[in-house]
Amino acid sequence: MSSYDVTILGGGLSGLTLATQLAKQDPSMQILVLERRSFPVNEGAYKVGESTIEVGAHYLAEEVGLKKHLLEHHLPKFGLRFFFDGKSGPFSDAVEVGLSDFFPMPGYQIDRGRLENHLRSSLPDGTVKVREGTWVKQIELASDGGFHRITHENEDGTGRRVVSTRWVVDASGRAGLLKRQLDLREEVSHHVNAAWFRIGAEVCIDSWCEDPDWRARAGRVPRRWLSTNHLLGRGYWIWIIPLASGKTSIGIVADPRLHPLGEFSQFDRALDWITRHEPRCGEWLATTRDKLEDFRAIKRIAHGCKQVYSAERWAITGEAGVFLDPLYSPGIDYIAMANTQIASLIEQDRAGRPINLVAPRYQGLFLQLFHDNLATYQDQYPLFGNARVMSCKYVWDYALYWSFPALLYFNGKLTDPAFFARVGESIEKIRTLNRGMQDYLRDWDEAEPACDARASFINQNEITILSQLNGELRDCLDDDALEARFRRNLRILEELAGEIRERGGEFTRQEEHGPDTLARPNQTRLVPLFEALGQV
């Protein structure tokens, strides 16, 4: 029977990046990866999760060591871009939220097939063994401190093997092998459905309007197409993501209370649905419908997990554990956070240090960040068609992300529970503030659902607090300076919340989240936003 230090169930992005990270961490480690598929996989028609934001981008480029590959074989990401109400007239009539220049911290549009092929071919043979076309048949977890046993075989039932392993990590995606076996699935109260497909053609949103002023406002060189473009309406959003292979990823995510999955669960239905709700996009797709690469629809894409790490030396990463919502592209962030903590647990175990206290602390941090993020999406889809409210929401959500979870990650604190305890009071205030703001934004939309925002461009670069918080992620801070940064960020968020309330007016939740939770509003940070909307 072969024996390994770590066996990873699944050779997709989460499994291959973890294998690469562990091999870099300790080249003497013996790692086995079991993957159902055979490499190379198709480019441009494989898996979604093409858009990265700051944590995931940094993890891939720096921690996994893919920076050269990302720069040479994938596309730079020109931020997240949002279009509201561009339906009845020319596309220039839409309210547009986006960048005119790149933010300091980079992001990438990644072709998952190309990236995973590269990861597979780059694994060090002496450290990592990959068995492709392999199905896991049985997982026997040891509870006495001994080695686990994994039984696997070829798809046709031949070649059965049993291996022993000190660690087993489930990276099997939505198959969720350990989650199913241990009954760890946790329902979340965020019920949205999704469908997506790839088209074998490039889409250039910059060509959707002939107005030279509209074309120029996102920069002298047409590059809107490099953004993760979002077309938003009440209860839904559509993504448009370019791939370096020359293909385009299109997705629909919608609240079933307003847009049932059956309306877009097949390709032809999805095209009809897009044409009704976003005619300009539908017109373009009509010219390329014969270039369909793939199609998939999933009901209730969000899911949680009761446990992701165990002191008995098993762990769960990627979609095998948790997944929330792709609106702000956080999927690879969660892979980065989980893999970072798993690698730390394995390192401590191999060094002979007990992990019976560390594993639940890491898990508590990870799951708390996941559940904190739930408030960003839960019951918020109806307000996606409200340009005025959503323009404030995206500023708030960005500022929160860069002020709190991203700051922790970039300073290596996801594996430092003691620091969490040190800034626990500030973090709890940030959580309470966010819950109150998400309630407020929902109330604002309900009170003013038909906002008459004029056609405009809201330039994220002109909202200086965003550029500041994004750029500060590059700062390397000691614990004292980081604690001070957290306290300062809390004040910024309190002021920002106060200004949003001041601009929008007060509605129904004063008794729950009243002014006593807010600092005096700073009346300057959102001026560019409201000037663009014609409301200053």
C-alpha positions as CSV (number, residue, x, y, z in Angstrom):
1,M,0.0,0.0,0.0
2,S,1.4,3.4,-1.0
3,S,1.6,6.0,1.7
4,Y,1.5,9.8,1.4
5,D,1.7,12.8,3.6
6,V,-1.2,14.6,2.0
7,T,-3.9,13.3,-0.4
8,I,-5.9,15.9,-2.2
9,L,-9.3,14.8,-3.6
10,G,-9.7,16.8,-6.8
11,G,-7.3,18.4,-9.3
12,G,-9.1,21.6,-10.1
13,L,-8.0,25.1,-9.1
14,S,-8.3,24.6,-5.3
15,G,-6.6,21.2,-5.3
16,L,-3.8,22.1,-7.8
17,T,-3.0,25.4,-6.1
18,L,-2.8,23.7,-2.7
19,A,-0.5,21.0,-4.0
20,T,1.7,23.7,-5.5
21,Q,1.7,25.7,-2.3
22,L,2.5,22.7,-0.1
23,A,5.3,21.5,-2.5
24,K,6.9,25.0,-2.2
25,Q,6.4,25.0,1.5
26,D,8.2,21.6,2.0
27,P,9.7,19.9,-1.0
28,S,10.2,16.7,1.1
29,M,6.5,16.2,1.3
30,Q,4.8,13.4,-0.6
31,I,1.5,14.6,-2.1
32,L,-1.1,12.6,-4.1
33,V,-3.8,14.3,-6.2
34,L,-6.7,12.3,-7.4
35,E,-8.7,13.8,-10.3
36,R,-11.6,12.5,-12.3
37,R,-10.7,14.4,-15.5
38,S,-7.7,13.9,-17.7
39,F,-5.4,16.7,-18.7
40,P,-5.1,18.8,-20.8
41,V,-8.6,20.2,-20.3
42,N,-10.3,22.5,-22.8
43,E,-9.5,26.1,-22.8
44,G,-12.3,28.6,-22.6
45,A,-15.0,25.9,-22.0
46,Y,-14.2,24.3,-18.7
47,K,-15.2,26.0,-15.4
48,V,-16.3,29.5,-14.3
49,G,-14.5,31.5,-11.7
50,E,-12.5,33.5,-14.3
51,S,-12.5,36.9,-12.5
52,T,-10.2,37.6,-9.6
53,I,-10.2,40.3,-7.0
54,E,-7.3,41.4,-4.8
55,V,-7.0,38.5,-2.4
56,G,-7.4,35.8,-5.0
57,A,-5.2,37.6,-7.5
58,H,-2.4,38.0,-4.9
59,Y,-2.7,34.4,-3.8
60,L,-2.3,33.1,-7.4
61,A,0.5,35.5,-8.4
62,E,2.6,35.6,-5.3
63,E,1.8,32.7,-3.0
64,V,1.4,30.1,-5.7
65,G,4.0,31.7,-7.9
66,L,1.9,32.2,-11.0
67,K,2.7,35.9,-11.7
68,K,4.7,35.4,-14.9
69,H,2.1,32.9,-16.2
70,L,-0.8,35.3,-15.4
71,L,0.9,38.3,-17.1
72,E,1.9,36.4,-20.2
73,H,-1.0,34.0,-20.8
74,H,-4.1,35.7,-19.3
75,L,-5.7,39.2,-19.4
76,P,-5.3,42.1,-17.0
77,K,-8.6,42.9,-15.3
78,F,-9.8,46.5,-15.6
79,G,-11.8,46.3,-12.4
80,L,-15.5,45.5,-11.9
81,R,-17.8,47.6,-14.1
82,F,-21.6,48.0,-13.7
83,F,-24.2,49.2,-16.2
84,F,-27.8,50.2,-15.1
85,D,-30.9,50.8,-17.2
86,G,-29.3,50.8,-20.6
87,K,-32.3,49.0,-22.1
88,S,-34.6,51.3,-24.0
89,G,-32.1,53.7,-25.7
90,P,-28.5,53.7,-26.8
91,F,-26.0,52.1,-24.5
92,S,-24.7,55.5,-23.6
93,D,-27.9,56.2,-21.7
94,A,-27.0,53.7,-19.0
95,V,-25.6,54.7,-15.7
96,E,-22.0,53.3,-15.8
97,V,-19.8,52.7,-12.7
98,G,-16.2,51.8,-13.5
99,L,-12.6,52.8,-13.7
100,S,-10.9,55.2,-16.0
101,D,-7.5,53.9,-14.9
102,F,-6.3,50.7,-13.1
103,F,-6.4,50.6,-9.3
104,P,-3.0,50.0,-7.6
105,M,-3.6,46.3,-6.8
106,P,-3.8,44.1,-9.9
107,G,-6.5,41.6,-10.9
108,Y,-6.7,39.1,-13.7
109,Q,-9.3,37.6,-16.1
110,I,-8.2,34.0,-16.1
111,D,-9.0,31.2,-18.5
112,R,-9.6,28.3,-16.0
113,G,-8.7,25.6,-18.5
114,R,-5.4,27.3,-19.4
115,L,-4.5,28.0,-15.8
116,E,-5.3,24.5,-14.6
117,N,-3.3,22.9,-17.5
118,H,-0.3,25.1,-16.5
119,L,-0.6,24.2,-12.8
120,R,-0.8,20.5,-13.7
121,S,2.2,20.6,-15.9
122,S,4.2,22.6,-13.4
123,L,3.9,20.3,-10.4
124,P,7.2,18.9,-9.2
125,D,7.3,15.2,-10.0
126,G,9.4,14.4,-7.0
127,T,6.9,15.9,-4.6
128,V,3.4,15.6,-6.2
129,K,1.9,12.6,-8.0
130,V,-1.3,13.1,-9.9
131,R,-3.6,10.2,-10.9
132,E,-6.0,11.3,-13.6
133,G,-9.2,9.6,-14.7
134,T,-9.6,8.4,-11.1
135,W,-12.8,8.1,-9.0
136,V,-12.7,8.1,-5.2
137,K,-14.7,5.1,-4.0
138,Q,-14.2,5.2,-0.3
139,I,-12.7,7.5,2.3
140,E,-11.9,5.8,5.7
141,L,-11.0,8.5,8.2
142,A,-8.9,7.4,11.1
143,S,-10.1,8.6,14.5
144,D,-7.2,7.2,16.6
145,G,-4.4,9.3,15.2
146,G,-3.5,6.8,12.5
147,F,-3.4,7.2,8.8
148,H,-6.6,7.6,6.7
149,R,-7.3,5.2,3.8
150,I,-8.5,6.2,0.4
151,T,-9.8,3.7,-2.1
152,H,-9.9,4.8,-5.8
153,E,-10.3,3.3,-9.2
154,N,-10.6,4.1,-12.9
155,E,-13.9,5.2,-14.2
156,D,-14.6,1.8,-15.8
157,G,-14.1,0.1,-12.4
158,T,-10.6,-1.2,-13.1
159,G,-7.3,-0.5,-11.4
160,R,-8.6,-0.3,-7.8
161,R,-6.0,1.0,-5.4
162,V,-5.9,1.8,-1.7
163,V,-3.5,4.4,-0.3
164,S,-2.8,5.5,3.2
165,T,-2.4,9.2,4.0
166,R,-1.7,11.3,7.0
167,W,-3.8,14.2,5.7
168,V,-6.8,14.2,3.4
169,V,-8.0,17.4,1.8
170,D,-11.3,17.5,-0.1
171,A,-11.0,19.8,-3.1
172,S,-13.7,17.9,-5.2
173,G,-15.8,21.0,-5.9
174,R,-19.6,20.6,-5.8
175,A,-19.2,16.8,-5.5
176,G,-18.3,17.6,-1.9
177,L,-17.1,14.1,-1.0
178,L,-16.3,14.7,2.6
179,K,-19.2,17.1,3.1
180,R,-21.6,14.4,1.9
181,Q,-20.0,11.6,3.8
182,L,-19.9,13.5,7.1
183,D,-23.3,15.3,6.5
184,L,-21.7,18.7,6.8
185,R,-23.8,20.6,4.2
186,E,-25.2,23.8,5.7
187,E,-28.0,25.6,4.0
188,V,-27.7,29.4,3.7
189,S,-30.5,31.8,3.4
190,H,-29.4,33.3,0.1
191,H,-31.2,31.5,-2.7
192,V,-30.1,32.6,-6.1
193,N,-29.8,30.6,-9.3
194,A,-27.2,30.8,-12.1
195,A,-26.7,29.8,-15.7
196,W,-23.5,30.4,-17.7
197,F,-22.0,29.6,-21.0
198,R,-18.9,30.4,-23.2
199,I,-19.1,31.9,-26.7
200,G,-16.2,31.3,-29.1
201,A,-15.9,34.9,-30.0
202,E,-14.6,38.2,-28.4
203,V,-17.1,40.7,-27.2
204,C,-16.0,44.4,-27.1
205,I,-18.5,46.4,-25.1
206,D,-16.6,49.5,-26.2
207,S,-18.2,49.0,-29.7
208,W,-21.8,48.9,-28.3
209,C,-22.0,52.6,-28.7
210,E,-20.7,55.0,-31.4
211,D,-20.7,58.1,-29.2
212,P,-17.0,59.2,-29.1
213,D,-17.5,60.9,-25.7
214,W,-18.9,57.7,-24.2
215,R,-16.0,55.7,-25.6
216,A,-13.4,58.1,-24.3
217,R,-14.6,58.5,-20.7
218,A,-13.2,55.1,-19.7
219,G,-9.7,56.0,-21.0
220,R,-8.1,57.0,-24.3
221,V,-7.7,53.3,-25.3
222,P,-10.9,51.3,-25.5
223,R,-10.6,48.8,-22.7
224,R,-14.1,48.4,-21.0
225,W,-14.0,44.9,-22.5
226,L,-11.2,44.0,-20.0
227,S,-13.4,44.7,-17.1
228,T,-15.7,42.1,-15.4
229,N,-18.7,43.8,-16.9
230,H,-22.0,43.6,-15.1
231,L,-25.4,44.4,-16.6
232,L,-27.8,44.9,-13.7
233,G,-31.6,45.0,-13.4
234,R,-34.1,44.4,-10.6
235,G,-33.5,40.9,-9.3
236,Y,-30.6,39.9,-11.6
237,W,-27.2,40.6,-13.1
238,I,-25.4,39.4,-16.2
239,W,-21.6,39.0,-16.3
240,I,-19.4,39.4,-19.4
241,I,-15.8,38.3,-19.0
242,P,-13.2,38.1,-21.7
243,L,-10.7,35.2,-21.9
244,A,-7.2,35.2,-23.3
245,S,-8.2,32.3,-25.6
246,G,-10.4,34.7,-27.5
247,K,-13.6,33.4,-26.0
248,T,-16.2,35.2,-23.8
249,S,-17.8,34.0,-20.6
250,I,-21.5,35.0,-20.1
251,G,-23.5,34.3,-17.0
252,I,-26.9,35.1,-15.5
253,V,-27.5,35.2,-11.7
254,A,-31.0,35.9,-10.5
255,D,-33.3,35.9,-7.5
256,P,-35.9,33.2,-8.3
257,R,-38.6,35.3,-6.6
258,L,-38.3,37.7,-9.6
259,H,-36.7,35.5,-12.3
260,P,-37.3,31.7,-12.0
261,L,-34.5,29.5,-13.2
262,G,-36.8,27.9,-15.7
263,E,-36.8,31.1,-17.7
264,F,-33.0,30.7,-18.6
265,S,-32.1,27.1,-17.7
266,Q,-31.4,26.2,-21.4
267,F,-29.3,28.0,-23.9
268,D,-32.1,29.2,-26.2
269,R,-34.2,30.3,-23.2
270,A,-31.2,32.1,-21.8
271,L,-30.7,34.0,-25.1
272,D,-34.4,35.0,-25.2
273,W,-34.3,36.1,-21.5
274,I,-31.1,38.2,-22.1
275,T,-32.7,39.8,-25.2
276,R,-35.8,40.8,-23.2
277,H,-33.8,42.2,-20.2
278,E,-30.6,43.5,-21.9
279,P,-31.4,44.0,-25.6
280,R,-27.9,45.3,-26.6
281,C,-26.3,42.2,-25.2
282,G,-28.9,40.0,-26.8
283,E,-28.3,41.6,-30.2
284,W,-24.6,40.7,-29.9
285,L,-25.3,37.2,-28.8
286,A,-27.7,36.6,-31.7
287,T,-24.8,37.0,-34.1
288,T,-22.7,34.4,-32.3
289,R,-25.1,31.8,-31.1
290,D,-23.6,29.2,-33.4
291,K,-20.3,29.5,-31.5
292,L,-21.6,28.1,-28.2
293,E,-18.8,26.3,-26.3
294,D,-20.7,25.0,-23.3
295,F,-23.7,25.7,-21.1
296,R,-24.6,24.9,-17.5
297,A,-27.4,26.0,-15.0
298,I,-27.4,25.5,-11.2
299,K,-30.1,26.0,-8.7
300,R,-29.2,27.6,-5.4
301,I,-25.5,28.3,-6.0
302,A,-24.8,29.4,-2.5
303,H,-24.0,26.8,0.2
304,G,-22.3,26.6,3.5
305,C,-20.4,23.9,5.5
306,K,-20.7,23.0,9.2
307,Q,-17.0,22.1,9.5
308,V,-14.0,22.7,7.2
309,Y,-11.0,21.7,9.3
310,S,-10.4,18.9,11.8
311,A,-7.6,18.3,14.3
312,E,-7.9,14.6,13.0
313,R,-6.1,15.8,9.9
314,W,-8.7,16.4,7.3
315,A,-9.8,19.6,5.6
316,I,-12.1,20.9,2.9
317,T,-11.3,23.7,0.5
318,G,-12.9,25.5,-2.5
319,E,-16.5,24.8,-3.5
320,A,-16.3,21.4,-1.7
321,G,-16.8,23.6,1.4
322,V,-18.5,27.0,0.8
323,F,-19.7,29.2,-2.0
324,L,-21.7,32.4,-1.7
325,D,-22.2,34.6,-4.7
326,P,-20.1,35.6,-7.8
327,L,-21.2,39.3,-7.9
328,Y,-17.9,40.6,-6.6
329,S,-15.9,37.6,-7.8
330,P,-14.9,36.3,-4.3
331,G,-14.6,32.6,-5.2
332,I,-10.8,32.4,-5.5
333,D,-10.6,34.6,-2.4
334,Y,-12.1,31.7,-0.4
335,I,-9.7,29.2,-2.0
336,A,-6.8,31.5,-1.0
337,M,-8.0,31.8,2.6
338,A,-8.8,28.1,3.0
339,N,-5.6,26.9,1.4
340,T,-3.5,29.4,3.4
341,Q,-5.0,28.0,6.7
342,I,-4.8,24.4,5.6
343,A,-1.1,24.8,4.6
344,S,-0.4,26.3,8.0
345,L,-2.2,23.4,9.8
346,I,-0.2,20.8,7.8
347,E,3.1,22.7,8.5
348,Q,2.4,22.8,12.3
349,D,1.4,19.1,12.3
350,R,4.6,18.1,10.4
351,A,6.6,20.1,12.9
352,G,5.1,18.0,15.8
353,R,3.0,20.8,17.2
354,P,-0.5,19.9,18.3
355,I,-3.4,21.4,16.2
356,N,-6.3,20.4,18.4
357,L,-6.8,24.1,19.5
358,V,-5.5,25.8,16.3
359,A,-7.8,23.9,13.8
360,P,-11.1,25.1,15.4
361,R,-9.7,28.7,15.8
362,Y,-8.8,28.8,12.1
363,Q,-12.2,27.4,11.2
364,G,-13.9,29.9,13.3
365,L,-12.1,32.8,11.5
366,F,-12.9,31.3,8.1
367,L,-16.5,30.6,8.7
368,Q,-17.1,33.9,10.4
369,L,-15.7,35.8,7.3
370,F,-18.0,33.7,5.1
371,H,-21.1,34.4,7.2
372,D,-20.2,38.1,7.5
373,N,-20.2,38.3,3.7
374,L,-23.6,36.7,3.5
375,A,-25.2,40.1,4.5
376,T,-23.7,41.6,1.3
377,Y,-25.9,39.5,-0.9
378,Q,-28.9,38.2,1.1
379,D,-32.2,39.8,-0.1
380,Q,-30.3,42.5,-1.9
381,Y,-31.0,41.4,-5.5
382,P,-34.2,43.5,-5.8
383,L,-32.2,46.7,-5.5
384,F,-29.8,45.8,-8.3
385,G,-31.9,47.8,-10.7
386,N,-31.7,51.0,-8.6
387,A,-28.7,52.9,-9.9
388,R,-28.6,55.4,-7.1
389,V,-28.8,52.9,-4.3
390,M,-26.4,50.4,-6.0
391,S,-23.8,53.1,-6.7
392,C,-23.7,53.7,-2.9
393,K,-23.7,50.0,-2.2
394,Y,-20.7,49.2,-4.4
395,V,-18.7,51.9,-2.7
396,W,-19.7,50.6,0.7
397,D,-19.0,46.9,-0.2
398,Y,-15.6,47.7,-1.7
399,A,-14.5,49.9,1.3
400,L,-15.6,47.1,3.7
401,Y,-13.7,44.4,1.8
402,W,-10.5,46.4,1.6
403,S,-10.8,47.7,5.2
404,F,-11.3,44.3,6.8
405,P,-10.9,40.8,5.2
406,A,-8.4,41.9,2.5
407,L,-6.4,43.8,5.1
408,L,-6.2,40.7,7.3
409,Y,-5.1,38.5,4.4
410,F,-2.4,40.8,3.1
411,N,-0.9,41.0,6.5
412,G,-0.9,37.3,7.1
413,K,-3.4,37.4,10.0
414,L,-5.7,34.6,8.9
415,T,-3.3,32.3,10.7
416,D,-3.0,34.5,13.7
417,P,-6.0,34.0,16.0
418,A,-4.4,36.1,18.7
419,F,-4.4,39.1,16.5
420,F,-8.1,38.6,15.8
421,A,-8.7,38.7,19.6
422,R,-6.6,41.9,19.8
423,V,-8.8,43.7,17.3
424,G,-12.0,41.8,18.2
425,E,-13.9,44.9,19.4
426,S,-13.2,46.8,16.1
427,I,-14.1,43.8,14.0
428,E,-17.4,43.4,15.8
429,K,-18.3,47.0,15.3
430,I,-17.5,46.7,11.6
431,R,-19.8,43.6,11.4
432,T,-22.6,45.4,13.2
433,L,-22.1,48.5,11.0
434,N,-22.3,46.3,7.8
435,R,-25.5,44.6,8.9
436,G,-27.1,48.0,9.5
437,M,-25.9,49.4,6.2
438,Q,-27.2,46.4,4.2
439,D,-30.6,46.8,6.0
440,Y,-30.5,50.6,5.2
441,L,-29.8,50.1,1.5
442,R,-32.7,47.7,1.2
443,D,-35.0,50.1,3.0
444,W,-33.8,52.9,0.8
445,D,-34.6,51.0,-2.3
446,E,-38.1,50.0,-1.0
447,A,-38.8,53.7,-0.3
448,E,-37.5,55.0,-3.6
449,P,-37.6,52.1,-6.1
450,A,-37.9,54.2,-9.2
451,C,-34.8,56.4,-9.0
452,D,-34.4,58.7,-12.0
453,A,-30.7,58.7,-12.3
454,R,-29.4,60.5,-15.4
455,A,-27.1,58.8,-17.9
456,S,-23.7,59.2,-16.3
457,F,-20.3,57.7,-15.7
458,I,-19.3,57.3,-12.0
459,N,-15.6,57.1,-12.1
460,Q,-14.3,54.9,-9.3
461,N,-10.9,56.6,-9.5
462,E,-12.4,59.9,-8.5
463,I,-13.8,58.4,-5.3
464,T,-10.4,58.7,-3.6
465,I,-11.2,56.6,-0.5
466,L,-11.4,53.6,-2.8
467,S,-8.0,54.2,-4.4
468,Q,-6.6,54.8,-1.0
469,L,-7.9,51.6,0.6
470,N,-6.9,49.6,-2.4
471,G,-3.4,51.0,-2.6
472,E,-2.9,50.5,1.2
473,L,-3.1,46.8,0.8
474,R,0.5,46.9,-0.3
475,D,1.6,48.2,3.1
476,C,3.4,45.7,5.3
477,L,2.4,46.6,8.9
478,D,3.6,45.3,12.3
479,D,0.9,44.4,14.8
480,D,0.7,47.8,16.4
481,A,0.4,49.6,13.1
482,L,-2.1,47.1,11.8
483,E,-4.2,47.5,15.0
484,A,-4.1,51.3,14.5
485,R,-5.1,50.8,10.8
486,F,-8.1,48.8,11.8
487,R,-9.3,51.5,14.2
488,R,-8.8,54.1,11.5
489,N,-10.7,52.0,9.0
490,L,-13.5,51.7,11.4
491,R,-13.8,55.4,11.6
492,I,-13.7,55.7,7.8
493,L,-16.5,53.2,7.5
494,E,-18.6,55.0,10.2
495,E,-18.1,58.3,8.4
496,L,-19.0,56.7,5.0
497,A,-22.1,55.1,6.5
498,G,-23.1,58.5,7.9
499,E,-22.6,60.2,4.5
500,I,-24.7,57.5,2.7
501,R,-27.5,58.0,5.1
502,E,-27.2,61.7,4.9
503,R,-27.5,61.6,1.1
504,G,-30.2,59.0,1.0
505,G,-32.4,60.1,3.9
506,E,-33.6,58.0,6.8
507,F,-36.2,55.2,6.5
508,T,-37.6,52.5,8.8
509,R,-34.8,50.9,10.8
510,Q,-33.8,53.7,13.2
511,E,-34.7,51.7,16.2
512,E,-32.3,49.0,15.2
513,H,-29.4,50.8,13.6
514,G,-29.7,54.4,14.6
515,P,-27.3,57.4,14.5
516,D,-25.7,56.3,17.7
517,T,-23.8,53.6,15.7
518,L,-22.4,56.2,13.3
519,A,-19.7,58.8,13.3
520,R,-20.4,62.3,12.1
521,P,-20.6,62.0,8.3
522,N,-17.8,63.0,6.1
523,Q,-19.5,65.1,3.4
524,T,-16.8,64.9,0.7
525,R,-16.1,61.3,-0.1
526,L,-19.2,60.6,-2.2
527,V,-19.5,64.0,-3.9
528,P,-18.1,62.7,-7.3
529,L,-20.7,59.9,-7.2
530,F,-23.7,62.2,-6.5
531,E,-22.4,64.8,-8.9
532,A,-22.4,62.1,-11.7
533,L,-25.9,61.1,-10.8
534,G,-27.0,64.8,-11.0
535,Q,-28.0,64.8,-7.3
536,V,-25.6,67.4,-5.9
